[in-house]
Each structure stands twice: as C-alpha cells, then as structure tokens.
C-alpha cells in the first residue's frame, strides 16, 4: 500500500462530516483519509492538496473530488479559485508518507542509500545535499538545534565540515557515516532520525508552511467547522496545540474586558488522541502520532 492512514477512524470522525458539506484534506498522499471522507459524503465536496507529484497516481475518480498539486500554505487562494470557500472541515496528516520514506531515490531515510534529496516537491531548488555541503557553521548548528532538538548540534556540524573539506556529502549513507560517531551506539537510529528530520524540515520549510496553514483556517472554516490535525513530533504538535488553544502560534491567550478568553477555536479533545497498541503493531510509523481536534467558535 502507498500509505497506511494513521488514526483513520478517529480523524474522520473528528471532522463531524455533513453529507452535503465541503471538506479539505491538505495532505492527500495515498488517499486513505480522503477515501474515508468521500464515503461519508453524498452531494458534498472534497478538495485535496499535495505538493508531491507522486500523489497524482492516487487520484480518486469521483466528481466530488479535486486534487490540487500545491503546498497547503496556499490553501485560501486555491479554495477561492475552485469556488470552495468557506469549508466545513480541514484535515491535516503532517509529516512524511510511508511512500516517501520507502522510495530510496527520495532520500528521506537513513535506512536506504540514495542521493540526499528530501524534497517533498521536485519544484524546490534546495535539497538536503545543498544544505549539508553549503550552509555555514552557524546555519548548520541552528538547523540541527532548532529542527532536530539535538544537543550534539556542534559535534554534528564539526563532523560534516571536516568531511566536506575533502569530498561533498552526496548520499544518505555518506551522511549517516559522517555523523554516527556523534551518538551512543545504542541510540544511533534514534539520533540519525533526528538529524534527517532537521534537514527535511529545513528543505521543505515545513514549520513555516504549517504556521501559514493554521492561521488561514480561521478565515477558511465556517462557524462550527472542524480542524483536525495529526502531528508526529513536538515542534509540530506545539504549534497545533497553541493555535487551537489561543488562536495564535505563541500560545498567548487573550481575554476580553470581562476576562473571557478570546479564541477562534474550542478544543474538542482536551488531550491528544494517540494510536492504540494494535495500530502501532500494524503500522510502526503511527507510534509518535498525536491527533488534536478543534471546532471554530
């Protein structure tokens, strides 16, 4: 299968789908969530976004469905373009699809030897190799510290600089080999995943795109509309949690003259929903997933 959808039932239920409503799946991927949404629609409509051209192979042949090959940061513009504004619900399943991890030439995984690419859209100019071989010391340290939350950022950067003095680091295994001595042997895979995550976020400008998406949902959703987000690491989850709680990305709750909170959303889930042991056993990539649901006030 192209991609096993994570927390499928819980996330689709979270949309509280009306048969004639308009919904958006901003991370179409293999179409697992989208298919489940369409099953609940009658004369409604589903607009899906995915910047990865590989997702076109999964287009659903249904008059109620439209795939927009764009980054979800352009949500509002393309919904207006396709006369699908406002909408009743938005679903975002963040992170990387199983397909992107498992196709070696995409360069997302340290398990598979391939060129250091990591672009979710081939239209992007900068690859992971560009960053590793051309960023300054300060820039590399900042990437690994901010996006990988790695305490070894200086050591990783030093190792990369020493290696690239003689030869460019062009493949996933060359990168892994360059930095693996920076970590305890028993935690090699965990820390390599964090190094790759940091580079991937930088290549695709993922957090800025997520911030732009979240801020647009206030305008895009109808009153009572649902925002459903599945995140996979603390950087994403923190932004989603702050936004759903306060309506801003910093988590600063504003109040009116009477002390009532001024927030465009209300949390439907007080705590994130996480996969059960059975789902994790069937799909290991679900292990870090957190689902949050909010309704627009």
N, C-alpha and C positions, 0 to 999 in steps of 0.2 A: 504493500500500500504506500502511496506517495507520502501520506502523513496521517498518523493516528490522532484524531482530535482529542485534546485534553479537556477533562471536566465537561464533556459534551452536554449531558442532560442538564446539569446544574446551570451552565451558562445560558443555554437556550431557554430554560425555564425562567431564568433571571430577566430575560427580555420582556416577559409577560405579553407574549405576542397576540395581537389582534388580527383576525383573519384578513381584514382589508387594509392593514397598516403598511407603512413604508419603513424598511429596516436597512441597516448598513452593516456589512461585515468588512471591516477595514483591513483585515489580514486574511485574504481568501485562501491562499496556499493550495492545499489539496482539495478544498471544498467540503470538508467534513462538517464543519459548523453550518456552512451555507446550505447544504442539502437538508440538514435537520430544520433549519429556519423555513425553507421553502415548503417542507412537509406540513408546517403549521399554518401556512398562508393559503387563502382562497383567491380572492381578487386583489391581494396585496402586491407588494413590490419589494425586491431585494437588490440593492446596489452593493457590489463588492469592489474592494480596492486591493491591488497587489502590484508593487513596482517590479517584481521578478517576472520576466517574460516567460519563464518555465511554467508559471501558473496558468498560462493560456491553454495548456494541454488538458486542463481540468474544467474548462468552461462548461457550465450546465446548460443543456439545450432546453430552455424554458422561456417563454415570452415574458415571464415576470422577473427575469434575471438579467442583470447587466454587469459585466466586469470592466472596471476602469483600471488600465495599466499605469497607475500613478502611485507615488508615495502618499500615504494618508495625511500628510501635513497639508495637502491641497484639498482636503475634504470639502470645505464650504464651496469653493469655486466650482468644483466638478458636480456637486449636488445641484447647484443653481443651473449649471449648463445643461444637465439632464432633467431639469424640471422635477427634482425630487427633494424639495426643500419646503418646510422642515420635515423631520423624520420622527418616527415613534420609538426607535431604539437603535443603539450603536453597540456592536460587539468588537472587541479588540483582543486577539490572542497574540501577545507580543513575543519577541524573541525570534529564534531561528527554527524553521521547519525541519522535520526529520529528513526530508528530501535534500534540503540544502546541506545538512550535516553529512549525509551518506553519499553524495555525489563528489568524488575526490577532487575533480577539477575546480570545484567552487572554493576549496582551500579553507573551509571553516573549522576543520577538525585536525587535532594533532595525531589522531589515530591513523589517518590516511595521508600518504605522501603525495603532495601536489604543489603547484605554484601557490605562493602566498597571495591570495586574491581577497576573499571575504566580502566582495561587493554583492549586495542584495539586488542591485540594478546594474546591468552592464553599461548603463549610460554614465555612471560615476567614473571620474578620471582617476581618482586616488585609490590605490589598492593597499593591502596590508604591507606588501613589499616596499611600496613608496614610503610609507611611514617609518618602517624599520631601518631603511637604508638612507633616508634623507632628513629625518627630523633631528633637531639639535638635542643636546644632552637634556636641557631643561624641558623641552617639549615631550621627550620620551618619558622622563620621570613623571611629568604631570599626567600623561595618558595612563600609565600603569597605576599610579596612586589614585587618581580620580575614578577611573572606569573599571579597574581591576581590584581596587581597595587592597593593594599589595604593599605590605611593609618592606618588602625586598625591592622596591622600585629602583633604588640607586644601584643595587647589585645587578639587577636585570639589565639596566641601561648600560652599565660598565661592560658587562659581558657582550652585549650587542655591539657597542662601539669598538671593542677590541677585535671582534670577529670581522666586522665590515671594513676595517682598515685594510685588510688583505683581500677579502672576497665578499661580494654582495651576498646577503642572505635572501635567497630566492624561493625556497620551498618550506613547507610546514615542518618537515623533519629537520631541516637545517636550523630553523628557529628553535625547535624543541631541544636539539642537541646543544645549541649555543647557551641556553638559559637553564637547563635542567639541574646543573650543579648548584644553582642558587637555592634549591629547595631540599628538604629532608627526603631521602629516597622513598620512604613510605607514604609521602604525600605528593609525589611527583605529578600524578594525573590531576589531582585537585588543583594544584597551583598552575599547571600548564593550561588548564581550562580557564583559569582567571586571566592569564596572560593573553590567551586568544580572545576571550570576551572583551578585554580592554581594547585590543586592536580593532575588533569587529565594530564596537560602539563608535570608535573614532572614525573608521572608514565610512560608516553609514550615517553618522551624525544622529544616532538613534535617540538620544535623550532630548535633544532639541526638537526632533520631529514629534516625539511623544508629548512634549510640553505644548507645542503648537496644536496638536490634535485635541488635547484636553481642553485648552482654552476656547477652541471653536465649538465644543459640544454645548456650551451654554446657549449659543445662538441657534445651533442646528436642531436641537431637540425640542419637541413640543412640550407643553406643560404636562407633567406626569410621565414623560418619556423616560426610558431606562438607558443607563450607561453601564455596560458590563465589560470588565477588563480582567484578563488573566496575565499576570506578570511572573517573571522567572528569577529575578534577582532583586536585591534590596534597593538598588538605585531606581529601578522602575517602580517597585511597589511603594516606595516612599512618596514619589511624585503623585501616584494614583491616590494613595491614602490621604495626602494633604489636600489634593484637589477636591475629592469627594466630601471631605470634612468641612472645608472652609471656602471652596470656590477659587482658591489661589494656590500657586505651586509651593509657596513658602510655608503654608500651614498656619498663617496668621488669621485667627478668627475675628472678624469684625462684628460689632454689635450696634444695634440702634440705640436711640435715646433711653429706651426702657430696659436695655440690657438683653434684648432678644437677638439671637445670632442672625446675621445677615449672610445667608449662604444660598447659592442657587440650587443646591442638591441636598437630599436627605439620604442617609445611608440605609439601604435595605438589609445589608448584612453588617452586624456590629463587629464581627471578626471575619477575617478572610476565610473562604471555603477552600479546603485543601483536598487532594485526592486521597481515597482510602487505600489500604494496603493492596487490595486486589488490583486496582488500576495501576499502581506503581509497579506491581509484579508483571503486569502485562505490557506496560509502557514505562520504561525506566526514566524517560525524559520528563515524565509528569511529576517526578519526586519533589521538585522545587517550586511547583506551580502554586500560585495564590490567586483566588478569584474574589473580586470585590464588585458589588452591585450597588448602584445608587439611582434614585429617581429624581427627576427635575421638579423643583417646587413650583 
